[in-house]
Amino acid sequence: MDRALIERAYFWDSYRARLAHRPATMVDIFFALFGHHPGWIKALLIVRNKVAGWGGLEAPTVSEIADPSRKTHYAVGDKIGPWPIFVLADDELIAGRDNKHLDFRLSLLRVDDGGAPSVVVSTICTVHNLFGRIYLTFIIPFHKWGVKLLILRAISSGRL
């Protein structure tokens, strides 16, 4: 991720998980992590997106949350799940969204440390105004908990 973006960030986090096997592509890793939300998390995301929409944030549609489709090919500019892709390389995928209140990026980075492959899942948010700060104040605790849960579920199910 761009160093200047990290330095401007209002919020960032990063989690690392070992890969039991090496998924073929970064798209495979994305869907292993974010393509298997439990129904109750999907419901919470739909409610959150509705509230965020009232505040002027561009939010994913109900269908993008409830039933994320997977295409056979992705390129920069395409949507993966609910987010546009900014970077798609052999070992990194960056997706996210820019809004009038805040911008965010999700990075999936595959690393190999001496034959022990892992994925680093990072989120960076920059805010543009008070509404963005207030929104993140309420969302950050759920975000941290949710990302950890999705990573643990992907590991325990053998998708990673």
Secondary structure, 3 states (H helix, E strand, C coil): CCHHHHHHCCEEEEEEEECCCCCCCHHHHHHHHHCCCCHHHHHHHHHHHHHHHHCCCCCCCHHHHHCCCCCCCCCCCCEECCEEEEEECCCEEEEEEECCCEEEEEEEEEEEECCEEEEEEEEEEEECCHHHHHHHHHHHHHHHHHHHHHHHHHHHCCCC
